[in-house]
């Protein structure tokens, strides 16, 4: 048979099958596009937050963290509307050196609380690079069980260059989380630094996580952080490390007796735990609730929150003045000029600063 007469079918030949649907009409496409671009109103977001809608809460927090002026105005309106529904949670700050197991401890505590029908919000602050200004924001990956818990909300935020490694708007985020019905707010900080007062000034209970056998027992006796701590919890107290943890507990207890009595009237406690083994978590929570009850009864809790509000008023004024200064078009130009003069040795940093401030 001639080659031309042979009927050949390609393996790629299209066969009759299901008819392809008609393409989306231009009107429908425009409607979808408009809906995607449409931003919910202040009223819609507030209603969603109060009803416990996590999507609305997340969107509102994004507005709060934004530096865009229009977003700031919208965020302020949302915060004002949420204020009557806030001030209802236990606010816990957790700090400690990198590697102490903060994320593991917070997950263990969070899971323990959600099983007891609490609603837990974790505001985890990730360190920002001083070079690239970026953050990994990997706390959700380190809290695999808690992130799947419907009674928990985890919000990682970049620390930026804010005081104490706390995200710039963490305090406002606390208000939104409380309005959404979270009764326990946990703030995880970047790590022990010179400015951990920022965390201390927005929480009710300040917990310091320590390690035994890491050579930092004597470091822990330094005044700064210990004076602020309402409790010291020695993590990873398990296996071969248990003996060292018990020894460290003795050392910290002795050290705490050297400090003056706190304004709260509370005597800081030292506790052992193993976040990995889920041991000692219940005892830590009992200690926190004892502290909250103690400070509620003697009036310190309410007084402390009032003082914190005044502190953050002054901090916000400082931040706004600094922002307005650096964002001034005139200052931007003159700052470059003064920096050039400093490089050429024609003025001093102090004289240049005085000149710019007088502008």
C-alpha positions in Angstrom: 0.0 0.0 0.0 1.3 3.5 -0.8 2.6 5.4 2.1 0.3 8.4 1.3 -2.8 6.2 1.6 -2.0 5.0 5.1 -4.2 6.7 7.6 -2.2 7.9 10.5 -3.5 9.5 13.8 -1.4 11.6 16.0 -1.2 10.7 19.6 -1.7 14.3 20.3 -4.9 14.6 18.4 -7.7 16.3 20.3 -10.7 14.1 20.9 -14.2 15.2 21.5 -14.9 15.5 25.2 -16.5 18.0 27.6 -17.2 21.3 26.0 -15.0 24.1 27.3 -17.0 26.7 29.3 -17.5 30.1 27.8 -15.0 32.7 28.9 -15.9 34.9 31.7 -17.8 38.0 30.5 -16.0 41.3 30.7 -18.7 42.5 33.1 -18.1 39.6 35.5 -14.4 40.0 35.2 -14.6 43.7 36.1 -16.9 42.9 39.0 -14.4 40.3 40.4 -11.6 42.8 40.0 -13.5 45.5 41.8 -14.4 43.2 44.7 -10.7 42.2 45.1 -9.7 45.8 45.1 -12.5 46.9 47.4 -11.3 47.5 51.0 -13.8 46.8 53.8 -15.0 49.9 55.7 -14.1 50.7 59.3 -17.6 49.7 60.4 -17.3 46.3 58.6 -13.9 45.6 60.1 -15.0 46.6 63.6 -18.1 44.4 63.3 -16.0 41.5 62.1 -13.4 41.9 64.9 -16.1 42.0 67.6 -17.7 38.8 66.1 -14.3 37.1 66.3 -13.6 37.1 62.5 -9.9 36.4 62.2 -9.7 37.8 58.6 -11.1 41.1 59.8 -8.7 41.1 62.7 -5.7 40.4 60.4 -6.7 43.1 58.0 -7.1 45.6 60.9 -3.7 44.7 62.3 -2.1 45.3 58.8 -3.7 48.8 58.8 -2.3 49.4 62.3 1.2 48.4 61.2 1.1 50.4 58.0 3.0 53.7 57.8 0.6 55.0 55.1 -1.2 58.1 56.5 -4.6 57.0 55.1 -4.2 53.6 56.7 -3.2 55.3 60.0 -6.4 57.3 60.0 -8.5 54.2 59.3 -6.6 52.2 62.0 -7.1 54.9 64.6 -10.9 54.8 63.9 -10.9 51.0 64.3 -9.0 51.2 67.5 -11.3 53.8 69.0 -14.3 51.7 68.1 -12.7 48.6 69.7 -11.6 50.3 72.9 -14.9 49.6 74.8 -14.5 45.9 74.1 -10.8 45.8 75.2 -9.0 45.7 78.6 -10.3 42.2 79.3 -7.3 39.9 78.9 -4.3 38.7 80.8 -1.3 40.3 79.0 1.9 38.2 79.3 5.3 39.2 78.1 7.9 36.5 77.5 11.6 37.2 77.0 14.9 35.3 77.0 18.1 34.8 75.1 17.9 33.3 71.6 17.8 29.5 71.8 16.2 29.4 75.2 13.0 27.9 73.7 10.6 30.8 73.7 8.5 29.5 70.7 8.4 26.0 72.1 7.4 27.2 75.5 4.7 29.6 74.1 3.2 26.7 72.0 3.1 24.4 75.0 1.5 27.1 77.1 -0.9 28.1 74.3 -2.1 24.5 73.7 -2.5 24.0 77.4 -4.7 27.1 77.6 -6.9 26.3 74.6 -7.6 22.9 76.0 -8.9 24.7 79.0 -11.2 26.7 76.7 -9.2 29.9 76.7 -8.7 32.0 73.5 -5.0 32.8 73.0 -3.4 35.4 70.8 0.4 35.3 70.3 2.1 38.4 69.0 5.5 37.1 68.0 8.1 39.7 67.1 10.8 38.7 64.6 14.1 40.5 64.5 14.6 42.7 61.4 17.9 42.8 59.7 19.8 46.1 60.2 21.1 45.7 56.6 18.2 44.4 54.5 15.5 45.5 56.9 13.8 42.2 56.3 12.4 39.6 58.7 11.9 35.8 58.4 8.6 35.8 60.3 8.9 32.1 60.9 7.1 31.8 64.3 4.1 30.1 62.7 6.4 27.3 61.4 7.8 26.8 64.9 4.4 26.5 66.5 2.9 23.7 64.3 0.2 22.6 66.7 -0.9 26.0 68.0 -1.2 27.4 64.5 -3.8 24.8 63.6 -5.8 25.5 66.8 -9.0 27.4 66.1 -8.9 29.0 69.6 -5.5 30.5 68.9 -4.2 33.4 66.7 -0.5 33.9 65.9 0.6 37.1 64.4 4.3 37.4 63.6 5.5 41.0 63.0 8.9 42.5 62.1 10.6 44.3 65.0 11.9 47.1 62.7 14.0 49.5 64.6 11.5 49.9 67.5 12.3 50.0 71.1 13.1 46.6 72.7 12.5 44.7 69.6 8.7 45.1 70.0 6.7 45.8 66.8 5.9 49.5 66.5 2.1 48.9 66.9 2.0 45.9 69.2 0.1 47.9 71.9 -2.7 48.7 69.5 -2.7 45.1 68.3 -3.4 44.0 71.9 -6.5 46.2 71.9 -7.8 44.6 68.7 -7.1 41.1 69.9 -9.0 41.7 73.1 -12.0 43.1 71.2 -11.9 39.9 69.1 -12.5 37.9 72.3 -8.9 36.6 73.1 -8.6 36.4 76.9 -4.9 35.7 77.0 -2.4 37.8 75.0 1.2 36.5 74.8 3.9 38.8 73.5 7.1 37.1 72.5 10.1 39.4 72.2 13.2 39.1 70.0 15.5 38.4 73.0 17.1 40.0 76.0 18.4 43.4 75.1 19.0 46.8 76.7 15.5 48.0 76.0 13.2 45.2 77.2 11.3 47.9 79.2 9.2 48.3 76.0 7.7 44.8 76.6 7.4 45.4 80.4 5.5 48.5 79.8 2.6 46.8 77.9 2.0 43.6 79.8 0.6 42.6 83.2 3.0 39.8 83.8 6.7 39.7 82.7 8.2 36.2 82.4 11.9 35.6 81.9 12.9 32.3 80.4 16.4 31.0 81.3 18.6 28.0 80.5 20.5 26.0 83.0 24.0 24.8 82.3 24.5 27.5 79.6 26.9 29.6 81.7 24.4 32.4 82.1 23.3 31.9 85.7 25.6 34.7 86.9 24.5 36.9 83.9 20.9 36.4 85.2 21.8 38.1 88.5 22.4 41.4 86.7 19.9 43.9 87.9 18.1 45.1 84.7 16.0 42.2 83.5 15.7 40.5 86.9 14.2 43.6 88.5 11.5 43.6 85.8 10.7 39.9 85.9 7.7 38.7 87.8 8.9 35.1 87.4 11.9 33.2 86.2 11.2 30.0 84.4 14.1 27.6 83.7 13.3 25.8 80.5 14.7 22.5 79.2 14.7 21.0 82.7 14.7 17.4 81.6 17.0 14.5 81.1 20.7 15.1 82.0 19.9 18.8 82.4 17.5 18.4 85.3 20.2 18.4 87.9 21.7 21.6 86.5 18.2 23.2 86.3 17.5 22.5 90.0 20.9 24.0 90.9 20.1 27.1 88.8 16.7 27.5 90.5 18.5 27.6 93.9 20.9 30.3 92.6 18.1 32.5 91.2 16.0 32.2 94.3 19.0 33.4 96.4 19.6 36.3 93.9 15.9 37.4 94.0 16.1 37.9 97.8 18.7 40.6 97.2 16.2 42.8 95.4 13.8 45.3 97.0 10.1 44.4 97.2 8.2 45.3 94.0 5.5 47.9 93.9 3.0 45.2 93.1 3.7 43.5 96.5 4.5 40.3 94.6 7.5 38.2 95.3 9.0 36.8 92.1 9.0 33.1 91.8 11.4 30.6 90.1 10.0 27.6 88.4 11.2 24.7 86.3 9.7 23.4 83.1 10.3 21.3 80.0 8.4 22.9 77.1 9.4 20.0 74.9 8.1 17.4 77.3 5.1 19.6 78.3 6.1 19.4 81.9 5.7 22.2 84.4 3.4 24.2 82.1 0.4 24.0 84.5 2.5 25.2 87.4 3.7 28.2 85.4 0.1 29.1 84.5 -1.0 28.7 88.1 1.8 31.2 89.0 0.5 33.7 86.4 -3.1 33.5 87.6 -1.9 33.9 91.2 -0.1 37.1 90.2 -3.2 38.5 88.4 -5.4 37.7 91.3 -2.9 39.3 93.7 -2.5 42.5 91.7 -6.3 42.8 91.1 -7.0 42.5 94.8 -4.5 45.2 95.9 -5.4 47.6 93.0 -1.9 47.4 91.4 -3.1 45.9 88.1 -5.4 48.8 87.3 -2.9 51.4 88.4 -0.1 49.8 86.4 -2.2 49.8 83.2 -3.0 53.4 83.7 0.7 54.2 84.1 1.4 52.2 80.9 -1.1 54.4 79.0 0.8 57.5 80.1 4.1 56.0 79.1 2.9 55.1 75.7 1.4 58.6 75.2 4.9 60.1 75.6 6.4 57.4 73.4 3.9 58.0 70.7 4.6 61.8 70.8 8.4 61.1 70.6 7.8 58.8 67.6 5.5 61.2 65.8 8.0 64.1 66.3 10.8 62.0 64.9 8.8 60.8 62.0 7.6 64.3 61.1 11.1 65.6 61.3 12.7 63.0 59.0 9.8 63.1 56.5 9.9 66.9 56.0 11.0 67.6 52.4 13.1 70.6 53.6 14.9 68.5 56.2 15.5 65.7 53.7 17.4 68.1 51.4 19.2 69.9 54.2 20.2 66.7 56.0 22.0 65.5 52.8 23.8 68.9 52.6 24.9 68.8 56.3 26.1 65.2 55.9 28.2 66.3 52.9 29.6 69.2 55.0 30.5 66.7 57.8 32.3 64.5 55.3 34.3 67.5 54.0 35.2 68.5 57.6 33.4 71.9 57.2 31.1 71.4 60.2 30.6 69.1 63.2 27.8 66.6 63.9 26.6 68.8 66.8 26.5 72.0 64.8 24.8 70.3 61.9 22.2 68.8 64.3 21.6 72.2 65.9 21.1 73.8 62.4 18.6 71.1 61.3 16.6 71.3 64.5 16.4 75.1 64.2 14.9 74.7 60.8 
